[in-house]
Amino acid sequence: MKAIDKLPNECRRVFDKSRFEGKSYEEISQELGISVNTVKYHIKNALASLQMNLSKYLITLLLFFFG
């Protein structure tokens, strides 16, 4: 969860509502008063950031086990 905590506040709020609360982009849009495109933007950025942060851990684990 530390990787999620590193996300910017608005990005994390949108990501949490989408992934952990199971809300649709439309529901998030209405709840936060932002456009659906803004929701998509935050989700895209959150996933890219998480992928980058988590890939660092994967490399470390691979080096630990196979290095």
Backbone torsions as a table, in degrees:
resi	resn	phi	psi	omega
1	MET	NA	-14.8	-179.6
2	LYS	-61.7	-35.1	179.2
3	ALA	-63.9	-37.9	178.1
4	ILE	-68.2	-37.4	179.5
5	ASP	-64.5	-21.8	180.0
6	LYS	-79.5	-11.8	-179.8
7	LEU	-68.4	149.3	173.5
8	PRO	-58.6	151.8	-173.1
9	ASN	-51.2	-54.1	-176.6
10	GLU	-63.8	-40.6	179.1
11	CYS	-62.5	-44.4	179.1
12	ARG	-64.7	-41.0	178.9
13	ARG	-60.2	-46.4	-179.7
14	VAL	-64.3	-45.0	-179.4
15	PHE	-62.1	-45.0	178.7
16	ASP	-58.8	-45.8	-178.6
17	LYS	-64.5	-37.3	-179.4
18	SER	-72.8	-52.1	-171.0
19	ARG	-87.9	-36.3	-174.9
20	PHE	-98.7	-28.6	178.2
21	GLU	-99.1	-8.6	176.4
22	GLY	69.2	24.9	-178.2
23	LYS	-84.1	149.9	177.8
24	SER	-77.7	164.6	177.8
25	TYR	-59.8	-39.0	179.4
26	GLU	-63.4	-44.5	178.9
27	GLU	-62.2	-43.2	178.8
28	ILE	-63.6	-43.4	179.2
29	SER	-56.5	-48.4	-178.9
30	GLN	-67.8	-41.5	-177.6
31	GLU	-65.5	-39.7	-176.4
32	LEU	-95.6	-6.9	179.5
33	GLY	69.8	36.0	177.3
34	ILE	-125.3	165.7	-178.7
35	SER	-76.9	160.4	176.8
36	VAL	-61.6	-37.7	178.2
37	ASN	-62.8	-35.4	176.9
38	THR	-67.6	-38.6	175.5
39	VAL	-60.2	-48.0	179.3
40	LYS	-59.6	-40.8	178.9
41	TYR	-59.7	-47.3	-179.3
42	HIS	-65.9	-40.4	178.7
43	ILE	-63.6	-45.4	179.4
44	LYS	-59.3	-45.6	-179.9
45	ASN	-67.2	-38.5	178.9
46	ALA	-63.2	-46.4	-179.1
47	LEU	-64.2	-40.2	178.3
48	ALA	-64.5	-43.0	179.6
49	SER	-65.0	-44.4	179.3
50	LEU	-63.8	-40.9	179.0
51	GLN	-61.5	-43.6	-179.6
52	MET	-65.0	-46.1	-178.9
53	ASN	-66.1	-41.6	-177.5
54	LEU	-74.6	-27.5	178.3
55	SER	-65.9	-30.0	176.9
56	LYS	-63.1	-40.3	178.5
57	TYR	-67.7	-37.5	179.5
58	LEU	-62.8	-44.4	178.9
59	ILE	-60.9	-43.9	178.8
60	THR	-61.0	-44.5	179.3
61	LEU	-63.8	-42.5	179.5
62	LEU	-63.0	-42.4	178.1
63	LEU	-65.0	-37.1	179.8
64	PHE	-64.8	-45.8	-175.8
65	PHE	-81.8	-33.1	-174.0
66	PHE	-116.8	0.1	-175.7
67	GLY	-85.8	NA	NA
